[in-house]
């Protein structure tokens, strides 16, 4: 039994959704899973397992930032997870992206120390499992969702003291910035599992001061994202 996910092999499904917020994990479990049961509550990191359209699926809180998420991803792998899909929020860097748009991250550049620590300081390009990224993009467009697929950045700070970072990232084609995807993709590569990060735009970081989405619009955006994430995770 791992230290932080107090569960046994078999308590988690082979496919796991990972939001950062425990309240969101519980909402996903109650709204999208049939027969959901709680399989972890250690440190408030809620985890649930049930089924989606007849297929096993789990939801596990990852917390905020790479260090917290790394613990969860590693322990999920120890417990038999074969596919992890991060479902979260992000700040849009590219003009034209709108609140509640869906981002499918093909790659995530690490602006933190977690990936470097995991790779012993050697350069590494954290990338998604290509087939999952293609499936998420195709499915979201079939559903008529405004979707952007491409490169994102993963930062280890939310309140970045570098005032010019967003402009530099934007000039190099980054779509958005968040805090966990690079860690997920790196651990997935090291442990031989599949991974994808899909995110709802919750902030816009261009055209002046940052703007935050309303709580109601965020809730609707996340639920829309889940119609894609659940199917990608379970292969339905």
Phi and psi in degrees as a GROMACS rama.xvg file:
@    title "Ramachandran Plot"
@    xaxis  label "Phi"
@    yaxis  label "Psi"
@TYPE xy
-64.7875  167.915  UNK-2
-75.3194  -39.443  UNK-3
-104.196  -28.8617  UNK-4
-104.091  97.185  UNK-5
-82.5442  72.1942  UNK-6
-140.926  168.407  UNK-7
-110.992  157.804  UNK-8
-53.2675  132.7  UNK-9
102.438  -19.7277  UNK-10
-71.3433  -30.5417  UNK-11
-102.751  145.228  UNK-12
-72.6008  162.647  UNK-13
-61.9971  -26.0049  UNK-14
-108.643  130.641  UNK-15
-133.226  131.727  UNK-16
-92.4867  138.543  UNK-17
-127.67  94.2876  UNK-18
-84.5351  161.551  UNK-19
-79.9708  -34.546  UNK-20
-91.5445  126.248  UNK-21
-62.1383  -32.1318  UNK-22
-67.1098  -36.1876  UNK-23
-69.9764  -37.2492  UNK-24
-60.1097  -44.0241  UNK-25
-66.0714  -40.3387  UNK-26
-61.2692  -44.314  UNK-27
-61.8699  -44.8515  UNK-28
-61.9723  -45.3601  UNK-29
-73.1182  -27.9208  UNK-30
-92.7523  -37.4075  UNK-31
-112.692  -15.2176  UNK-32
-104.841  143.82  UNK-33
-93.6477  138.218  UNK-34
62.8743  33.3622  UNK-35
-65.8523  134.99  UNK-36
-128.37  145.697  UNK-37
-76.7459  130.319  UNK-38
-116.102  -8.04796  UNK-39
-153.912  141.913  UNK-40
-140.436  4.89084  UNK-41
-57.7577  130.043  UNK-42
56.3515  23.2945  UNK-43
75.1648  8.27263  UNK-44
-85.9913  80.182  UNK-45
-66.2925  137.422  UNK-46
-134.479  144.343  UNK-47
-139.428  152.078  UNK-48
-133.384  136.622  UNK-49
-157.415  -145.898  UNK-50
-133.646  153.206  UNK-51
-126.433  117.44  UNK-52
48.6933  42.2745  UNK-53
85.9  -1.92241  UNK-54
-111.154  140.418  UNK-55
-60.8094  138.554  UNK-56
-154.084  137.456  UNK-57
-116.597  159.954  UNK-58
-130.55  128.541  UNK-59
-136.792  126.243  UNK-60
-61.5754  137.967  UNK-61
-110.379  -12.6625  UNK-62
80.0304  -173.14  UNK-63
-106.188  129.104  UNK-64
91.9953  159.255  UNK-65
-59.4185  -45.3497  UNK-66
-58.8881  -44.2747  UNK-67
-66.4411  -47.2438  UNK-68
-63.0354  -35.7182  UNK-69
-59.5145  -38.8133  UNK-70
-60.9306  -46.9039  UNK-71
-65.6998  -46.4198  UNK-72
-62.025  -42.7284  UNK-73
-62.2641  -44.113  UNK-74
-73.9179  -30.5383  UNK-75
-62.7811  -41.7475  UNK-76
-61.541  -40.9919  UNK-77
-61.0929  -32.1075  UNK-78
-90.156  6.01943  UNK-79
102.934  6.69187  UNK-80
-62.0574  137.275  UNK-81
-114.147  -15.8423  UNK-82
-148.355  125.926  UNK-83
-122.263  128.388  UNK-84
-117.846  114.503  UNK-85
-75.4499  129.767  UNK-86
-123.128  109.251  UNK-87
-151.105  -156.917  UNK-88
-123.179  166.347  UNK-89
-154.874  163.431  UNK-90
-99.2483  125.844  UNK-91
-77.4557  133.232  UNK-92
-102.317  -26.7534  UNK-93
-91.7981  124.536  UNK-94
-56.6245  140.89  UNK-95
104.503  -22.6175  UNK-96
-76.4118  142.667  UNK-97
-121.662  162.17  UNK-98
-54.0245  136.495  UNK-99
73.4094  4.13942  UNK-100
-61.7721  156.523  UNK-101
-99.8127  133.106  UNK-102
-111.882  127.988  UNK-103
-109.375  115.043  UNK-104
-89.9278  107.547  UNK-105
-72.5682  -36.6718  UNK-106
-146.426  155.476  UNK-107
-138.533  111.006  UNK-108
-76.4784  128.643  UNK-109
-82.5238  120.462  UNK-110
-108.641  55.0303  UNK-111
-154.23  -177.807  UNK-112
-102.001  -3.95307  UNK-113
-66.2329  -49.6033  UNK-114
-61.1897  -42.644  UNK-115
-60.8845  -40.8937  UNK-116
-64.0455  -44.0535  UNK-117
-65.4209  -30.7245  UNK-118
-101.254  10.8066  UNK-119
66.3229  26.9762  UNK-120
85.6213  -3.96417  UNK-121
-78.6614  146.7  UNK-122
-59.6565  143.271  UNK-123
-150.968  140.29  UNK-124
-108.663  99.6202  UNK-125
-71.0437  120.803  UNK-126
-129.025  155.074  UNK-127
-75.0447  165.241  UNK-128
-70.0324  117.549  UNK-129
-57.2475  -44.2387  UNK-130
-61.2934  -35.5282  UNK-131
-69.3565  -39.5483  UNK-132
-63.8991  -41.6826  UNK-133
-64.5391  -45.0261  UNK-134
-61.6787  -43.6854  UNK-135
-63.9045  -41.7629  UNK-136
-65.4004  -46.4458  UNK-137
-63.2184  -45.6968  UNK-138
-64.6473  -43.8313  UNK-139
-64.3872  -37.0575  UNK-140
-72.4291  -34.0422  UNK-141
-61.6637  -32.1473  UNK-142
-83.7666  -1.05945  UNK-143
79.1962  21.0512  UNK-144
-86.7184  144.996  UNK-145
-76.0079  111.93  UNK-146
-127.967  141.08  UNK-147
-128.114  127.193  UNK-148
-117.168  129.66  UNK-149
166.504  -148.24  UNK-150
-92.9573  136.397  UNK-151
-127.933  171.139  UNK-152
-116.369  144.825  UNK-153
-116.338  117.928  UNK-154
-106.743  154.636  UNK-155
-96.1692  3.25814  UNK-156
-132.598  143.094  UNK-157
-85.7179  -43.2153  UNK-158
-97.5463  87.6858  UNK-159
-76.4548  123.707  UNK-160
-75.4194  -11.7074  UNK-161
-85.0458  100.111  UNK-162
-66.4764  -20.2099  UNK-163
-98.27  -1.27394  UNK-164
-61.939  -44.8744  UNK-165
-61.1804  -40.5065  UNK-166
-64.4878  -40.5027  UNK-167
-66.9524  -42.0498  UNK-168
-63.9857  -42.9415  UNK-169
-60.0009  -39.6679  UNK-170
-68.0886  -18.2548  UNK-171
-103.728  12.3026  UNK-172
90.4205  11.8707  UNK-173
-70.2845  138.94  UNK-174
-82.2649  -41.2043  UNK-175
-160.31  171.856  UNK-176
-133.647  142.452  UNK-177
-151.607  -156.851  UNK-178
-131.972  -5.10538  UNK-179
-129.988  -18.0088  UNK-180
-63.1012  -41.3777  UNK-181
-61.9615  -38.5947  UNK-182
-64.2822  -44.3676  UNK-183
-59.0925  -48.6499  UNK-184
-65.112  -35.0397  UNK-185
-69.573  -46.9719  UNK-186
-65.0254  -37.9446  UNK-187
-60.4536  -41.0971  UNK-188
-65.0397  -41.8194  UNK-189
-68.9492  -33.3277  UNK-190
-99.8896  -1.18326  UNK-191
70.7416  37.0759  UNK-192
-119.766  168.306  UNK-193
-89.5421  150.093  UNK-194
-153.106  148.046  UNK-195
-152.93  146.153  UNK-196
-117.279  124.152  UNK-197
-121.851  138.508  UNK-198
-140.009  149.067  UNK-199
-96.7058  133.912  UNK-200
-68.7976  119.424  UNK-201
-111.803  -13.991  UNK-202
-144.617  148.015  UNK-203
-112.158  132.226  UNK-204
-119.173  46.1769  UNK-205
-146.882  169.111  UNK-206
57.9766  50.4085  UNK-207
98.4896  -145.248  UNK-208
-66.9966  145.691  UNK-209
-57.0137  145.864  UNK-210
-121.736  136.309  UNK-211
-106.048  141.063  UNK-212
-69.065  154.344  UNK-213
-73.4329  155.82  UNK-214
-60.6349  -39.5592  UNK-215
-67.147  -43.641  UNK-216
-67.1002  -35.6683  UNK-217
-64.7784  -43.5839  UNK-218
-60.9972  -42.2899  UNK-219
-66.5677  -40.4355  UNK-220
-63.8669  -41.7966  UNK-221
-65.3567  -42.7009  UNK-222
-63.4249  -38.1265  UNK-223
-63.6983  -43.7556  UNK-224
-58.1184  -37.1901  UNK-225
-66.6958  -27.3808  UNK-226
-63.0653  -28.7607  UNK-227
-84.4512  -48.6903  UNK-228
-61.6106  -42.0235  UNK-229
-63.0017  -39.3394  UNK-230
-72.6763  -38.5815  UNK-231
-65.6313  -42.1162  UNK-232
-64.5253  -39.151  UNK-233
-94.7489  -7.99931  UNK-234
75.4384  23.6201  UNK-235
